[in-house]
Amino acid sequence: MLRFIFRTLFVSIFLVLIIDFAFGKLILAKFDKYFSTTNFYERLIRIDHVYYHHTLRPNVKYKKAQSFDSYFTLCTDNHGFKFKCDKKRGKEFDYAFMGDSFVEGVALEYNKTFVGIFEKKKNVSVANLGVTSYSPSIYLSKIKFLIENNYKFKNIIVFIDVSDLYDDNVFYLQNSDLSVTEKNAKEKNLKRRKFLKRNFPLLNFYTYVIKMNRRINREVPPLKSEFPIFTKKANLKAEWTYSKSDTIPDYVSPVSETKAQMINSMTKLHNLLKKNNIKLSLAIYPWPQQIKNDVVDSEHVKMWEEFCVLKCEKFINFFPLFFEKKKNSSYLEVYEKYYFWNDVHFNKDGNKLIANKLLTTFN
């Protein structure tokens, strides 16, 4: 009897996997509109890219994207750029913004992000190229790919994030053709994991659902507390700008080595844009940890200000703006007004502040 049960279970699992392998993508596509109203659509819209590691799926209308205290609608255009819902556009843009989650505008609809505000107020065509966890190696890789695929930009504004150094230090590997993969791919079993993800999409999706359910049911920091509670990873990513040491625990290589790699990537990007007659501007901004622990003339500031000499059309430094506000009030007041509580990202008011300075700079 026990043997029969195990045999039946094995055959059932085998048949499910066969169906998933043959029809998984079709089944997910069939129920796409339903999934877009659930909390788990994130897994289906953040996709791998063969050249620049990861991106957003085109033509997304995610109706239940998770914000910090509610939901919002996340949309992409036909290119996979975060934009207004149900919009199709050509390949020519006046401005493109490149960066990580700050540029993507996590937890906010497009029109409430600084990119969306800039586009509306300036009345120009804008491409938001930013996606969560991007860094200079991907900035270069993605822009190179887009240019080679006939995208046209007049201006590109790169927002260099404090966490970019950690991401390039720990995660990303830039190949000789400027494509981006991951470090320690063999140890991470990336080939096997990508094979399973690509060929068994239903299994991949429902594994994510189970994982997210477990995470949702765990205790999370309160929306309001006396002081913000940051994750260990967030504090680690911010630490390098005010650390006294060139080697930081849980970083793969010395900070100075990664700084040189980032400058190299951005120099290649500058050369690529110059060759294609595209103006490069660069923006930097503080995380809450910088406002609390760092100085206005941060290592992050000095590094990119020096890079921009003779390379950037404009260098937009938001550090003085936030440090001046701290001087006139306090760290905690500045943080609560412009950032999501218990997080490092700008809230609606923070995005407005960034947008206003951008509009003044590019008047």
VEXSETI-779614 format. One record per residue (C-alpha): residue number from 1; x, y, z. Coordinates in nm, 2 decimals. Layout:
REM residues N
NUM:X:Y:Z
...
This chain:
REM residues 363
1:0.00:0.00:0.00
2:0.28:0.24:0.09
3:0.46:0.16:-0.23
4:0.14:0.23:-0.43
5:0.11:0.57:-0.25
6:0.47:0.67:-0.33
7:0.43:0.55:-0.69
8:0.11:0.75:-0.74
9:0.27:1.06:-0.58
10:0.58:1.02:-0.80
11:0.37:0.98:-1.12
12:0.15:1.28:-1.02
13:0.45:1.51:-0.96
14:0.61:1.39:-1.29
15:0.29:1.47:-1.48
16:0.27:1.81:-1.32
17:0.63:1.89:-1.42
18:0.56:1.77:-1.78
19:0.26:2.00:-1.80
20:0.46:2.29:-1.65
21:0.75:2.23:-1.90
22:0.52:2.21:-2.20
23:0.24:2.46:-2.11
24:0.36:2.66:-1.81
25:0.42:2.99:-1.99
26:0.09:2.96:-2.17
27:-0.10:2.90:-1.85
28:0.06:3.19:-1.67
29:-0.01:3.42:-1.97
30:-0.38:3.30:-1.97
31:-0.42:3.41:-1.61
32:-0.20:3.72:-1.63
33:-0.48:3.97:-1.57
34:-0.58:3.77:-1.26
35:-0.23:3.75:-1.13
36:-0.19:4.13:-1.17
37:-0.45:4.18:-0.90
38:-0.25:3.97:-0.64
39:0.05:4.05:-0.42
40:0.27:3.80:-0.61
41:0.28:3.95:-0.96
42:0.63:4.09:-0.88
43:0.77:3.75:-0.97
44:0.63:3.77:-1.32
45:0.72:4.13:-1.40
46:1.09:4.13:-1.29
47:1.26:3.92:-1.55
48:1.61:3.82:-1.64
49:1.79:3.98:-1.93
50:2.05:3.80:-2.14
51:2.28:4.10:-2.17
52:2.22:4.33:-1.87
53:2.11:4.09:-1.60
54:1.75:4.19:-1.52
55:1.48:4.43:-1.63
56:1.10:4.49:-1.61
57:0.86:4.31:-1.84
58:0.69:4.53:-2.11
59:0.32:4.63:-2.10
60:0.27:4.56:-1.73
61:-0.03:4.69:-1.53
62:0.03:4.56:-1.18
63:-0.27:4.67:-0.98
64:-0.16:4.56:-0.64
65:0.21:4.65:-0.61
66:0.30:4.67:-0.25
67:0.38:5.01:-0.10
68:0.47:5.06:0.27
69:0.12:5.12:0.40
70:-0.10:5.05:0.10
71:-0.09:4.94:-0.27
72:-0.02:5.12:-0.59
73:-0.04:5.05:-0.96
74:0.29:4.98:-1.13
75:0.29:5.01:-1.51
76:0.55:4.98:-1.79
77:0.54:5.08:-2.15
78:0.61:4.86:-2.45
79:0.99:4.89:-2.38
80:0.96:4.77:-2.02
81:1.03:5.12:-1.88
82:0.82:5.23:-1.58
83:0.56:5.48:-1.72
84:0.20:5.56:-1.73
85:-0.05:5.28:-1.78
86:-0.15:5.15:-2.12
87:0.10:5.35:-2.32
88:0.31:5.27:-2.62
89:0.60:5.48:-2.74
90:0.87:5.50:-3.00
91:1.24:5.48:-2.94
92:1.34:5.84:-2.94
93:1.35:6.04:-2.61
94:1.47:6.38:-2.50
95:1.58:6.26:-2.16
96:1.66:5.92:-2.01
97:1.70:5.86:-1.63
98:1.93:5.57:-1.53
99:1.96:5.44:-1.17
100:1.84:5.18:-0.93
101:1.52:5.16:-0.72
102:1.53:5.53:-0.64
103:1.50:5.61:-1.01
104:1.25:5.33:-1.07
105:1.05:5.50:-0.79
106:0.97:5.21:-0.57
107:0.64:5.22:-0.38
108:0.50:5.50:-0.59
109:0.30:5.54:-0.91
110:0.49:5.69:-1.20
111:0.33:6.04:-1.17
112:0.44:6.07:-0.81
113:0.81:5.98:-0.88
114:1.06:6.25:-0.95
115:1.10:6.11:-1.31
116:0.73:6.14:-1.36
117:0.71:6.49:-1.22
118:1.00:6.60:-1.43
119:0.84:6.46:-1.75
120:0.50:6.63:-1.68
121:0.64:6.97:-1.57
122:0.90:6.99:-1.84
123:0.67:6.85:-2.11
124:0.94:6.64:-2.28
125:0.97:6.27:-2.37
126:1.13:6.08:-2.09
127:1.25:5.72:-2.06
128:1.29:5.58:-1.71
129:1.56:5.32:-1.75
130:1.61:5.26:-1.38
131:1.53:4.93:-1.21
132:1.58:4.80:-0.86
133:1.94:4.68:-0.78
134:2.11:4.84:-1.09
135:2.46:4.97:-1.05
136:2.73:5.12:-1.28
137:2.82:4.79:-1.45
138:2.45:4.76:-1.55
139:2.41:5.13:-1.63
140:2.68:5.08:-1.90
141:2.56:4.75:-2.02
142:2.19:4.85:-2.06
143:2.26:5.18:-2.23
144:2.50:5.01:-2.47
145:2.24:4.75:-2.55
146:1.97:5.01:-2.61
147:2.19:5.23:-2.83
148:2.28:4.93:-3.04
149:1.91:4.85:-3.07
150:1.83:5.19:-3.22
151:1.72:5.38:-2.91
152:1.79:5.75:-2.94
153:1.85:5.98:-2.64
154:1.95:6.35:-2.63
155:2.03:6.36:-2.25
156:2.10:6.08:-2.00
157:2.09:6.16:-1.63
158:2.25:5.89:-1.42
159:2.16:5.88:-1.05
160:2.45:5.71:-0.87
161:2.32:5.54:-0.55
162:2.51:5.49:-0.23
163:2.44:5.12:-0.26
164:2.59:5.09:-0.61
165:2.94:5.02:-0.47
166:2.81:4.73:-0.26
167:2.62:4.58:-0.55
168:2.92:4.60:-0.79
169:3.14:4.47:-0.51
170:2.94:4.17:-0.41
171:2.70:4.07:-0.69
172:2.78:4.18:-1.05
173:3.05:4.07:-1.29
174:3.12:4.27:-1.60
175:3.23:4.06:-1.89
176:3.46:4.15:-2.17
177:3.17:4.23:-2.41
178:3.03:4.46:-2.13
179:2.74:4.22:-2.06
180:2.67:4.16:-1.69
181:2.63:3.83:-1.50
182:2.68:3.74:-1.14
183:2.99:3.67:-0.94
184:3.04:3.32:-0.80
185:2.78:3.18:-1.05
186:2.91:2.83:-1.00
187:2.88:2.84:-0.63
188:2.53:2.98:-0.65
189:2.42:2.71:-0.90
190:2.29:2.99:-1.13
191:2.28:2.77:-1.44
192:2.06:2.51:-1.27
193:1.84:2.78:-1.11
194:1.79:2.97:-1.43
195:1.72:2.65:-1.62
196:1.44:2.56:-1.37
197:1.31:2.92:-1.37
198:1.30:2.93:-1.75
199:1.16:2.58:-1.81
200:0.93:2.53:-1.51
201:0.75:2.87:-1.48
202:0.46:2.74:-1.27
203:0.69:2.58:-1.02
204:0.90:2.89:-1.01
205:0.59:3.12:-0.95
206:0.43:2.91:-0.68
207:0.76:2.86:-0.50
208:0.78:3.24:-0.48
209:0.42:3.26:-0.36
210:0.50:3.02:-0.07
211:0.82:3.22:0.01
212:0.63:3.55:0.01
213:0.35:3.41:0.23
214:0.61:3.31:0.49
215:0.77:3.65:0.47
216:0.44:3.83:0.51
217:0.35:3.62:0.81
218:0.68:3.70:0.99
219:0.70:3.99:1.23
220:0.79:4.31:1.05
221:0.90:4.65:1.19
222:0.61:4.88:1.29
223:0.51:5.15:1.06
224:0.58:5.40:1.34
225:0.85:5.36:1.60
226:1.05:5.61:1.80
227:1.35:5.57:1.56
228:1.37:5.42:1.22
229:1.46:5.05:1.21
230:1.68:4.97:0.91
231:1.77:4.62:0.79
232:2.12:4.49:0.85
233:2.17:4.48:0.47
234:2.07:4.85:0.43
235:2.31:4.96:0.70
236:2.59:4.75:0.54
237:2.53:4.90:0.19
238:2.55:5.25:0.34
239:2.86:5.20:0.55
240:3.14:5.24:0.30
241:3.10:5.62:0.27
242:3.19:5.69:0.64
243:3.39:5.38:0.73
244:3.75:5.44:0.83
245:3.86:5.10:0.68
246:3.91:5.00:0.32
247:3.79:4.65:0.40
248:3.44:4.60:0.53
249:3.30:4.26:0.66
250:3.07:4.10:0.40
251:3.22:4.30:0.11
252:3.40:4.08:-0.14
253:3.69:4.31:-0.21
254:3.84:4.64:-0.08
255:3.63:4.95:-0.13
256:3.91:5.13:-0.32
257:3.92:4.84:-0.57
258:3.55:4.87:-0.64
259:3.56:5.25:-0.66
260:3.82:5.21:-0.94
261:3.59:4.96:-1.12
262:3.29:5.19:-1.10
263:3.49:5.48:-1.23
264:3.61:5.26:-1.52
265:3.25:5.16:-1.60
266:3.13:5.52:-1.59
267:3.42:5.64:-1.80
268:3.33:5.38:-2.07
269:2.97:5.51:-2.05
270:3.09:5.86:-2.10
271:3.29:5.76:-2.40
272:3.00:5.57:-2.55
273:2.76:5.86:-2.50
274:3.01:6.11:-2.64
275:3.06:5.89:-2.95
276:2.68:5.90:-3.00
277:2.64:6.27:-2.93
278:2.44:6.22:-2.61
279:2.49:6.45:-2.31
280:2.57:6.28:-1.98
281:2.47:6.43:-1.64
282:2.52:6.27:-1.30
283:2.33:6.31:-0.98
284:2.41:6.20:-0.62
285:2.19:6.20:-0.31
286:2.22:6.08:0.05
287:2.06:5.78:0.22
288:1.93:5.85:0.57
289:2.25:5.68:0.71
290:2.46:5.95:0.53
291:2.25:6.23:0.67
292:2.29:6.08:1.02
293:2.65:5.96:1.01
294:2.83:6.12:0.72
295:2.94:6.47:0.62
296:2.81:6.69:0.34
297:3.15:6.65:0.16
298:3.11:6.27:0.16
299:3.35:6.03:0.00
300:3.06:5.95:-0.23
301:3.04:6.32:-0.32
302:3.41:6.37:-0.38
303:3.44:6.06:-0.59
304:3.17:6.15:-0.84
305:3.24:6.53:-0.84
306:3.60:6.45:-0.95
307:3.47:6.21:-1.21
308:3.24:6.47:-1.36
309:3.52:6.72:-1.44
310:3.52:6.75:-1.82
311:3.29:6.45:-1.85
312:2.94:6.56:-1.73
313:2.71:6.82:-1.88
314:2.58:6.88:-1.52
315:2.67:6.75:-1.18
316:2.37:6.76:-0.95
317:2.46:6.72:-0.58
318:2.16:6.67:-0.35
319:2.38:6.63:-0.03
320:2.39:7.01:0.06
321:2.01:7.03:0.02
322:1.95:6.76:0.28
323:2.23:6.86:0.51
324:2.10:7.22:0.51
325:1.76:7.09:0.61
326:1.92:6.89:0.89
327:2.10:7.19:1.01
328:1.78:7.39:1.04
329:1.59:7.11:1.21
330:1.72:6.76:1.29
331:1.81:6.43:1.13
332:1.49:6.27:1.25
333:1.27:6.55:1.12
334:1.44:6.54:0.78
335:1.41:6.16:0.76
336:1.05:6.15:0.86
337:0.95:6.42:0.61
338:1.13:6.29:0.30
339:1.18:5.91:0.34
340:0.95:5.61:0.39
341:0.96:5.51:0.76
342:1.20:5.22:0.83
343:1.33:5.24:0.47
344:1.60:5.43:0.28
345:1.38:5.54:-0.02
346:1.23:5.88:-0.08
347:0.86:5.91:-0.01
348:0.62:6.14:-0.21
349:0.77:6.46:-0.06
350:1.12:6.34:-0.11
351:1.05:6.28:-0.48
352:0.90:6.63:-0.51
353:1.21:6.78:-0.35
354:1.44:6.59:-0.60
355:1.21:6.69:-0.89
356:1.21:7.06:-0.80
357:1.59:7.08:-0.80
358:1.60:6.89:-1.13
359:1.36:7.13:-1.29
360:1.56:7.42:-1.17
361:1.88:7.26:-1.30
362:1.74:7.17:-1.64
363:1.53:7.49:-1.70
